Amino acid sequence: MTRNLVADYLDIGNSEKPDIRVMSVFETIDENPNAQTTQKHYTADKSATTLTTGYQTQFPITADLYKDNKVVEFIRDIGEEQKLGVEADYFRVRLYQPIPEKQNTYYARKFRVGFEISGITGAGGEIMSIDGNMNAIGDAVVGEFNISTKTFTPASEIPGA
């Protein structure tokens, strides 16, 4: 499977007026679930048992800094203006997993993310880039995303799901 079969969308609007846009000029948007674990050594076992107790999901990002790309400008401003506490909804959409009988609708997950911008760089003659992380806040929400209307529906609100 190639990376272009996973689409990434970021809501750069606000609660009154969402503005969900595709993250189109990113070289990387990786996903690191970062499982949080604890070890137990039960009396009946010779070996320890590792239990997963949660996740601390992080999405390392690298983007080219293009003028008039609203998503990149949104993230750039967080770093340049050293804004704290900025959060947004991030949607990770499996374009290889369409929802049967629903046009332009795919399996997706919604994350609330905060931003950690570590670099805005570029040498002479090069396209500038932005590096950092989107850090998940709370739990992921599973559902479906319509790429035409740019709407997310949580699985809990889908009849028969």
Z-matrix of the N, CA and C atoms (Angstrom, degrees):
N
C 1 1.437
C 2 1.532 1 108.03
N 3 1.308 2 115.83 1 141.13
C 4 1.459 3 120.36 2 178.90
C 5 1.529 4 110.47 3 -99.52
N 6 1.328 5 115.49 4 157.30
C 7 1.466 6 121.86 5 -173.55
C 8 1.523 7 113.01 6 -61.07
N 9 1.338 8 117.43 7 -28.88
C 10 1.466 9 119.43 8 -177.39
C 11 1.528 10 113.08 9 -68.62
N 12 1.331 11 117.95 10 -4.08
C 13 1.465 12 121.21 11 177.19
C 14 1.529 13 112.16 12 -89.09
N 15 1.324 14 116.04 13 2.60
C 16 1.462 15 121.43 14 172.00
C 17 1.523 16 106.06 15 -120.33
N 18 1.336 17 116.25 16 116.44
C 19 1.461 18 121.17 17 -178.80
C 20 1.519 19 109.91 18 -99.70
N 21 1.325 20 115.68 19 145.22
C 22 1.453 21 122.44 20 -178.06
C 23 1.524 22 109.06 21 -121.57
N 24 1.332 23 115.27 22 130.20
C 25 1.464 24 121.60 23 -179.65
C 26 1.518 25 108.69 24 -128.25
N 27 1.330 26 116.44 25 143.66
C 28 1.465 27 122.05 26 179.12
C 29 1.524 28 108.66 27 -129.24
N 30 1.320 29 115.81 28 134.52
C 31 1.452 30 121.00 29 177.17
C 32 1.531 31 108.17 30 -90.20
N 33 1.334 32 116.61 31 106.23
C 34 1.461 33 121.49 32 -177.91
C 35 1.531 34 111.38 33 -98.50
N 36 1.339 35 115.81 34 9.21
C 37 1.459 36 120.51 35 178.80
C 38 1.510 37 111.15 36 -88.08
N 39 1.322 38 115.26 37 -148.05
C 40 1.460 39 120.64 38 177.89
C 41 1.528 40 108.46 39 -135.23
N 42 1.330 41 116.68 40 -179.89
C 43 1.464 42 119.99 41 -175.20
C 44 1.524 43 112.31 42 -64.04
N 45 1.330 44 118.02 43 -29.90
C 46 1.465 45 120.60 44 178.86
C 47 1.526 46 111.90 45 -78.97
N 48 1.332 47 116.38 46 -33.21
C 49 1.459 48 120.17 47 -177.00
C 50 1.532 49 110.00 48 -140.81
N 51 1.339 50 116.86 49 90.67
C 52 1.463 51 119.37 50 177.13
C 53 1.536 52 110.96 51 -62.18
N 54 1.321 53 116.16 52 150.40
C 55 1.464 54 122.80 53 177.12
C 56 1.527 55 106.89 54 -140.87
N 57 1.324 56 115.95 55 81.56
C 58 1.464 57 122.17 56 -174.58
C 59 1.522 58 108.96 57 -88.02
N 60 1.338 59 115.29 58 123.04
C 61 1.467 60 121.27 59 -176.47
C 62 1.527 61 110.73 60 -131.10
N 63 1.336 62 114.43 61 148.87
C 64 1.454 63 119.98 62 177.18
C 65 1.531 64 108.47 63 -71.11
N 66 1.314 65 116.03 64 142.16
C 67 1.466 66 121.96 65 178.89
C 68 1.527 67 106.87 66 -89.76
N 69 1.340 68 116.14 67 84.60
C 70 1.463 69 121.57 68 -165.64
C 71 1.520 70 116.41 69 -90.53
N 72 1.312 71 120.34 70 -21.68
C 73 1.468 72 119.99 71 -175.39
C 74 1.534 73 111.44 72 -112.53
N 75 1.316 74 115.38 73 35.37
C 76 1.452 75 121.22 74 178.81
C 77 1.524 76 109.14 75 -100.00
N 78 1.327 77 115.90 76 127.81
C 79 1.462 78 120.09 77 175.59
C 80 1.517 79 110.14 78 -74.65
N 81 1.326 80 115.72 79 -37.70
C 82 1.462 81 119.60 80 177.97
C 83 1.522 82 109.80 81 -140.08
N 84 1.312 83 114.01 82 139.80
C 85 1.462 84 123.34 83 165.24
C 86 1.521 85 102.87 84 -140.02
N 87 1.310 86 115.42 85 89.22
C 88 1.458 87 120.48 86 -178.02
C 89 1.519 88 109.20 87 -86.78
N 90 1.320 89 115.26 88 167.12
C 91 1.464 90 120.38 89 176.74
C 92 1.518 91 108.78 90 -128.37
N 93 1.317 92 115.56 91 120.15
C 94 1.454 93 122.26 92 176.53
C 95 1.520 94 108.49 93 -118.08
N 96 1.347 95 117.81 94 100.89
C 97 1.469 96 119.88 95 -178.83
C 98 1.529 97 113.53 96 -61.32
N 99 1.332 98 117.81 97 -28.65
C 100 1.472 99 122.37 98 178.67
C 101 1.522 100 112.24 99 48.49
N 102 1.318 101 115.18 100 66.48
C 103 1.463 102 120.86 101 179.10
C 104 1.523 103 110.49 102 -57.62
N 105 1.316 104 115.65 103 135.50
C 106 1.455 105 122.53 104 175.62
C 107 1.526 106 106.72 105 -99.08
N 108 1.322 107 116.82 106 129.37
C 109 1.463 108 119.90 107 -173.21
C 110 1.523 109 111.69 108 -129.29
N 111 1.309 110 113.49 109 163.83
C 112 1.460 111 121.49 110 171.81
C 113 1.527 112 106.52 111 -138.02
N 114 1.305 113 116.27 112 149.27
C 115 1.457 114 120.13 113 178.92
C 116 1.522 115 110.23 114 -109.04
N 117 1.319 116 113.85 115 139.15
C 118 1.461 117 121.63 116 176.37
C 119 1.529 118 107.50 117 -127.54
N 120 1.290 119 114.79 118 142.97
C 121 1.462 120 119.61 119 175.30
C 122 1.529 121 106.89 120 -120.18
N 123 1.329 122 113.69 121 101.01
C 124 1.460 123 119.57 122 -176.20
C 125 1.524 124 110.45 123 -78.73
N 126 1.319 125 116.58 124 148.19
C 127 1.462 126 122.33 125 -173.80
C 128 1.522 127 113.38 126 -62.31
N 129 1.322 128 117.73 127 -27.79
C 130 1.462 129 120.64 128 -178.06
C 131 1.526 130 113.00 129 -87.06
N 132 1.328 131 117.79 130 -4.81
C 133 1.468 132 121.51 131 -176.25
C 134 1.522 133 111.34 132 -112.57
N 135 1.336 134 115.56 133 147.24
C 136 1.462 135 120.72 134 173.67
C 137 1.524 136 111.09 135 -81.37
N 138 1.322 137 116.33 136 -28.55
C 139 1.461 138 121.26 137 -176.50
C 140 1.524 139 110.73 138 -109.03
N 141 1.318 140 114.25 139 156.36
C 142 1.465 141 120.35 140 178.08
C 143 1.523 142 110.28 141 -76.37
N 144 1.313 143 115.87 142 156.08
C 145 1.460 144 123.40 143 176.48
C 146 1.526 145 108.12 144 -112.80
N 147 1.327 146 116.26 145 132.68
C 148 1.459 147 121.05 146 177.11
C 149 1.522 148 108.47 147 -103.56
N 150 1.321 149 116.35 148 124.95
C 151 1.455 150 122.57 149 -179.91
C 152 1.526 151 109.64 150 -111.76
N 153 1.325 152 116.70 151 134.62
C 154 1.452 153 120.79 152 175.18
C 155 1.520 154 107.63 153 -84.31
N 156 1.335 155 115.75 154 124.44
C 157 1.466 156 120.89 155 -175.38
C 158 1.524 157 113.38 156 -108.52
N 159 1.322 158 116.79 157 -10.29
C 160 1.456 159 120.25 158 179.76
C 161 1.514 160 110.79 159 172.02
N 162 1.309 161 115.46 160 -173.43
C 163 1.460 162 121.60 161 -179.92
C 164 1.515 163 109.53 162 -135.65
N 165 1.313 164 115.97 163 150.02
C 166 1.459 165 123.41 164 175.54
C 167 1.533 166 105.67 165 -128.94
N 168 1.341 167 114.92 166 73.25
C 169 1.458 168 121.55 167 -170.70
C 170 1.522 169 111.88 168 -70.13
N 171 1.326 170 113.83 169 137.12
C 172 1.454 171 121.85 170 -179.88
C 173 1.526 172 108.39 171 -135.44
N 174 1.325 173 115.75 172 140.07
C 175 1.457 174 122.26 173 178.54
C 176 1.531 175 108.97 174 -117.87
N 177 1.353 176 117.78 175 95.07
C 178 1.462 177 119.81 176 175.63
C 179 1.533 178 109.42 177 -65.23
N 180 1.347 179 115.79 178 134.73
C 181 1.462 180 120.33 179 -177.65
C 182 1.522 181 111.37 180 -127.31
N 183 1.325 182 115.18 181 146.82
C 184 1.456 183 123.56 182 169.27
C 185 1.517 184 106.31 183 -137.93
N 186 1.321 185 116.32 184 124.79
C 187 1.465 186 121.13 185 -176.86
C 188 1.513 187 110.17 186 -132.85
N 189 1.324 188 115.89 187 146.77
C 190 1.455 189 120.56 188 170.83
C 191 1.520 190 108.16 189 -79.42
N 192 1.314 191 115.99 190 139.69
C 193 1.458 192 121.62 191 -177.12
C 194 1.527 193 108.92 192 -90.46
N 195 1.318 194 115.12 193 93.29
C 196 1.458 195 121.58 194 178.92
C 197 1.519 196 109.79 195 -101.78
N 198 1.318 197 115.22 196 138.31
C 199 1.462 198 121.29 197 175.72
C 200 1.524 199 108.03 198 -67.49
N 201 1.317 200 115.90 199 142.10
C 202 1.464 201 123.30 200 177.58
C 203 1.532 202 113.70 201 69.11
N 204 1.328 203 117.89 202 22.08
C 205 1.465 204 120.64 203 169.85
C 206 1.524 205 104.96 204 -105.94
N 207 1.321 206 116.53 205 107.55
C 208 1.470 207 121.70 206 -170.16
C 209 1.529 208 113.30 207 -62.11
N 210 1.331 209 118.29 208 -35.52
C 211 1.471 210 119.99 209 -179.91
C 212 1.528 211 110.19 210 -66.89
N 213 1.326 212 116.49 211 -47.09
C 214 1.465 213 120.21 212 -179.41
C 215 1.525 214 110.45 213 -65.24
N 216 1.322 215 117.57 214 -39.62
C 217 1.466 216 120.20 215 178.40
C 218 1.528 217 111.23 216 -64.38
N 219 1.322 218 116.84 217 -38.27
C 220 1.468 219 121.93 218 176.94
C 221 1.529 220 110.22 219 -59.38
N 222 1.344 221 116.36 220 -47.75
C 223 1.468 222 121.23 221 -178.46
C 224 1.529 223 110.59 222 -71.77
N 225 1.335 224 117.08 223 -40.25
C 226 1.474 225 120.62 224 177.64
C 227 1.523 226 110.87 225 -56.73
N 228 1.340 227 116.28 226 -45.92
C 229 1.464 228 120.36 227 -178.04
C 230 1.521 229 112.11 228 -62.07
N 231 1.318 230 117.37 229 -33.20
C 232 1.474 231 119.90 230 177.05
C 233 1.523 232 109.61 231 -60.63
N 234 1.345 233 116.59 232 -46.30
C 235 1.460 234 120.74 233 -179.14
C 236 1.512 235 113.34 234 -72.60
N 237 1.339 236 117.04 235 -48.07
C 238 1.462 237 119.97 236 -176.99
C 239 1.523 238 112.69 237 -64.99
N 240 1.317 239 116.21 238 -39.29
C 241 1.461 240 120.37 239 -177.66
C 242 1.525 241 112.36 240 -92.86
N 243 1.332 242 115.76 241 3.68
C 244 1.461 243 124.03 242 177.87
C 245 1.524 244 111.55 243 49.49
N 246 1.331 245 114.30 244 49.41
C 247 1.463 246 120.79 245 179.52
C 248 1.519 247 109.89 246 -74.73
N 249 1.307 248 116.19 247 141.60
C 250 1.459 249 122.08 248 177.97
C 251 1.524 250 109.04 249 -113.49
N 252 1.318 251 116.00 250 148.21
C 253 1.455 252 121.12 251 173.06
C 254 1.518 253 115.53 252 76.76
N 255 1.323 254 118.30 253 12.94
C 256 1.469 255 120.24 254 178.70
C 257 1.526 256 108.54 255 -74.89
N 258 1.319 257 115.77 256 128.65
C 259 1.466 258 122.08 257 178.37
C 260 1.520 259 109.36 258 -128.33
N 261 1.329 260 115.62 259 155.50
C 262 1.463 261 120.85 260 178.24
C 263 1.520 262 109.02 261 -154.23
N 264 1.328 263 116.00 262 161.34
C 265 1.455 264 121.31 263 173.16
C 266 1.519 265 109.03 264 -88.43
N 267 1.321 266 115.44 265 132.48
C 268 1.456 267 123.39 266 -179.24
C 269 1.521 268 107.57 267 -121.64
N 270 1.327 269 116.20 268 133.75
C 271 1.461 270 122.16 269 -177.65
C 272 1.521 271 109.61 270 -119.78
N 273 1.327 272 115.93 271 127.97
C 274 1.466 273 122.25 272 177.94
C 275 1.526 274 106.11 273 -112.43
N 276 1.338 275 116.18 274 115.62
C 277 1.464 276 123.14 275 -168.56
C 278 1.524 277 110.56 276 -114.65
N 279 1.323 278 116.46 277 127.44
C 280 1.467 279 122.22 278 177.22
C 281 1.527 280 108.98 279 -87.61
N 282 1.318 281 117.27 280 96.21
C 283 1.464 282 121.04 281 179.92
C 284 1.530 283 112.16 282 -67.72
N 285 1.303 284 116.73 283 -14.88
C 286 1.461 285 121.20 284 177.53
C 287 1.533 286 111.97 285 -87.88
N 288 1.327 287 117.37 286 1.62
C 289 1.459 288 121.12 287 -178.70
C 290 1.537 289 110.24 288 -129.23
N 291 1.356 290 116.67 289 74.15
C 292 1.465 291 119.33 290 179.02
C 293 1.530 292 111.23 291 -68.97
N 294 1.328 293 115.13 292 153.17
C 295 1.459 294 121.44 293 175.68
C 296 1.523 295 106.95 294 -86.88
N 297 1.332 296 117.73 295 121.67
C 298 1.470 297 120.39 296 -177.64
C 299 1.532 298 111.70 297 -55.16
N 300 1.304 299 114.69 298 137.50
C 301 1.471 300 123.74 299 175.16
C 302 1.528 301 114.13 300 65.16
N 303 1.331 302 117.98 301 16.65
C 304 1.467 303 121.51 302 175.40
C 305 1.527 304 107.37 303 -128.52
N 306 1.314 305 115.90 304 108.07
C 307 1.457 306 121.40 305 -176.34
C 308 1.527 307 111.47 306 -64.41
N 309 1.332 308 115.83 307 136.45
C 310 1.472 309 123.72 308 176.47
C 311 1.525 310 113.50 309 59.58
N 312 1.338 311 117.33 310 26.16
C 313 1.460 312 122.03 311 -176.87
C 314 1.529 313 109.68 312 -121.30
N 315 1.337 314 115.40 313 134.32
C 316 1.463 315 121.48 314 -173.21
C 317 1.530 316 110.94 315 -137.12
N 318 1.332 317 114.47 316 158.13
C 319 1.469 318 121.16 317 171.91
C 320 1.528 319 107.75 318 -57.38
N 321 1.340 320 116.35 319 137.42
C 322 1.462 321 119.89 320 -179.65
C 323 1.520 322 110.52 321 -151.98
N 324 1.321 323 114.20 322 164.16
C 325 1.453 324 121.98 323 172.41
C 326 1.516 325 108.49 324 -127.90
N 327 1.306 326 115.12 325 142.58
C 328 1.462 327 121.73 326 178.67
C 329 1.517 328 108.31 327 -112.12
N 330 1.309 329 115.90 328 132.65
C 331 1.456 330 122.92 329 177.39
C 332 1.526 331 108.84 330 -124.44
N 333 1.303 332 117.08 331 142.49
C 334 1.453 333 121.52 332 167.07
C 335 1.513 334 104.45 333 -91.56
N 336 1.341 335 118.65 334 127.29
C 337 1.458 336 121.15 335 -175.82
C 338 1.526 337 111.56 336 -127.55
N 339 1.327 338 114.19 337 150.38
C 340 1.452 339 123.39 338 168.48
C 341 1.518 340 107.30 339 -110.16
N 342 1.310 341 117.49 340 166.65
C 343 1.461 342 121.13 341 -172.04
C 344 1.519 343 112.02 342 -118.28
N 345 1.309 344 114.69 343 139.57
C 346 1.465 345 124.50 344 178.44
C 347 1.530 346 105.42 345 -130.56
N 348 1.316 347 117.35 346 96.85
C 349 1.462 348 121.28 347 -177.08
C 350 1.529 349 108.23 348 -94.65
N 351 1.331 350 115.76 349 119.93
C 352 1.460 351 119.56 350 -174.72
C 353 1.523 352 113.37 351 -105.07
N 354 1.342 353 117.68 352 -17.55
C 355 1.458 354 118.21 353 179.96
C 356 1.514 355 112.76 354 -161.74
N 357 1.330 356 114.95 355 140.78
C 358 1.463 357 123.24 356 169.39
C 359 1.522 358 103.08 357 -127.01
N 360 1.327 359 116.39 358 101.35
C 361 1.462 360 120.69 359 -166.20
C 362 1.523 361 112.52 360 -130.92
N 363 1.325 362 114.92 361 166.02
C 364 1.455 363 121.77 362 174.34
C 365 1.516 364 110.48 363 164.86
N 366 1.326 365 116.09 364 129.55
C 367 1.461 366 121.66 365 177.64
C 368 1.528 367 109.48 366 -84.17
N 369 1.317 368 116.39 367 167.66
C 370 1.453 369 121.66 368 179.61
C 371 1.520 370 111.92 369 -53.00
N 372 1.320 371 116.21 370 131.86
C 373 1.462 372 121.34 371 178.25
C 374 1.515 373 114.49 372 80.88
N 375 1.335 374 117.90 373 -3.98
C 376 1.466 375 121.52 374 -179.46
C 377 1.521 376 110.74 375 -102.07
N 378 1.327 377 115.45 376 157.88
C 379 1.457 378 120.98 377 172.15
C 380 1.525 379 107.30 378 -73.15
N 381 1.309 380 116.95 379 132.34
C 382 1.460 381 120.14 380 178.61
C 383 1.525 382 109.61 381 -70.09
N 384 1.322 383 116.10 382 154.72
C 385 1.460 384 120.24 383 179.16
C 386 1.522 385 111.09 384 -136.29
N 387 1.321 386 113.70 385 161.39
C 388 1.459 387 122.63 386 178.15
C 389 1.516 388 107.21 387 -119.16
N 390 1.324 389 116.72 388 132.59
C 391 1.461 390 122.21 389 177.22
C 392 1.514 391 108.67 390 -124.61
N 393 1.320 392 114.99 391 148.45
C 394 1.452 393 119.62 392 176.12
C 395 1.506 394 111.24 393 167.29
N 396 1.313 395 114.82 394 -154.80
C 397 1.461 396 121.63 395 -178.97
C 398 1.516 397 110.16 396 -139.29
N 399 1.315 398 114.02 397 146.50
C 400 1.454 399 120.48 398 164.54
C 401 1.525 400 103.93 399 -103.89
N 402 1.325 401 116.94 400 122.20
C 403 1.459 402 122.27 401 -175.97
C 404 1.522 403 109.79 402 -105.70
N 405 1.340 404 115.50 403 124.98
C 406 1.463 405 120.49 404 -178.35
C 407 1.521 406 110.62 405 -65.25
N 408 1.325 407 114.37 406 141.25
C 409 1.461 408 122.83 407 176.40
C 410 1.528 409 106.10 408 -116.37
N 411 1.302 410 118.00 409 113.82
C 412 1.464 411 120.53 410 -179.24
C 413 1.521 412 112.06 411 78.55
N 414 1.323 413 114.82 412 -159.12
C 415 1.462 414 121.57 413 -173.71
C 416 1.521 415 111.92 414 -93.19
N 417 1.334 416 115.09 415 152.13
C 418 1.462 417 121.66 416 172.68
C 419 1.522 418 109.06 417 -70.68
N 420 1.330 419 116.14 418 149.38
C 421 1.463 420 122.19 419 176.31
C 422 1.521 421 107.30 420 -115.04
N 423 1.321 422 117.11 421 122.53
C 424 1.463 423 122.14 422 179.44
C 425 1.519 424 109.00 423 -87.37
N 426 1.328 425 115.63 424 142.14
C 427 1.462 426 119.73 425 178.58
C 428 1.504 427 111.13 426 -176.06
N 429 1.336 428 115.51 427 -146.65
C 430 1.459 429 120.59 428 179.20
C 431 1.519 430 109.68 429 -136.33
N 432 1.341 431 114.68 430 151.16
C 433 1.462 432 121.36 431 -174.71
C 434 1.514 433 108.83 432 -129.30
N 435 1.336 434 115.69 433 129.59
C 436 1.456 435 121.05 434 176.35
C 437 1.524 436 107.36 435 -95.52
N 438 1.340 437 116.57 436 117.04
C 439 1.467 438 120.12 437 -174.95
C 440 1.526 439 112.78 438 -76.07
N 441 1.335 440 118.67 439 -13.94
C 442 1.466 441 120.67 440 176.54
C 443 1.521 442 111.40 441 -83.89
N 444 1.328 443 115.99 442 -46.75
C 445 1.469 444 120.39 443 -179.19
C 446 1.520 445 112.19 444 -90.07
N 447 1.330 446 116.63 445 -11.67
C 448 1.466 447 123.59 446 -177.79
C 449 1.524 448 111.15 447 55.29
N 450 1.321 449 114.23 448 49.00
C 451 1.456 450 120.52 449 177.44
C 452 1.514 451 110.45 450 -119.61
N 453 1.325 452 114.87 451 141.85
C 454 1.462 453 122.54 452 178.36
C 455 1.511 454 108.14 453 -110.49
N 456 1.328 455 116.26 454 134.29
C 457 1.445 456 121.44 455 175.59
C 458 1.530 457 108.14 456 -121.02
N 459 1.338 458 117.94 457 118.16
C 460 1.463 459 119.87 458 177.86
C 461 1.532 460 110.63 459 -63.01
N 462 1.321 461 116.61 460 146.68
C 463 1.462 462 121.62 461 179.27
C 464 1.522 463 110.96 462 -55.52
N 465 1.325 464 117.22 463 -33.82
C 466 1.476 465 121.14 464 -178.65
C 467 1.528 466 112.55 465 -65.46
N 468 1.347 467 117.72 466 -16.40
C 469 1.465 468 121.23 467 -179.74
C 470 1.530 469 113.02 468 -105.48
N 471 1.340 470 116.40 469 5.09
C 472 1.466 471 121.04 470 -178.65
C 473 1.526 472 108.08 471 -95.77
N 474 1.332 473 117.02 472 120.14
C 475 1.466 474 119.41 473 178.95
C 476 1.528 475 111.73 474 -58.42
N 477 1.313 476 116.31 475 131.76
C 478 1.461 477 121.85 476 177.94
C 479 1.516 478 114.84 477 79.31
N 480 1.311 479 117.89 478 2.07
C 481 1.475 480 119.80 479 -179.29
C 482 1.505 481 111.46 480 -83.40
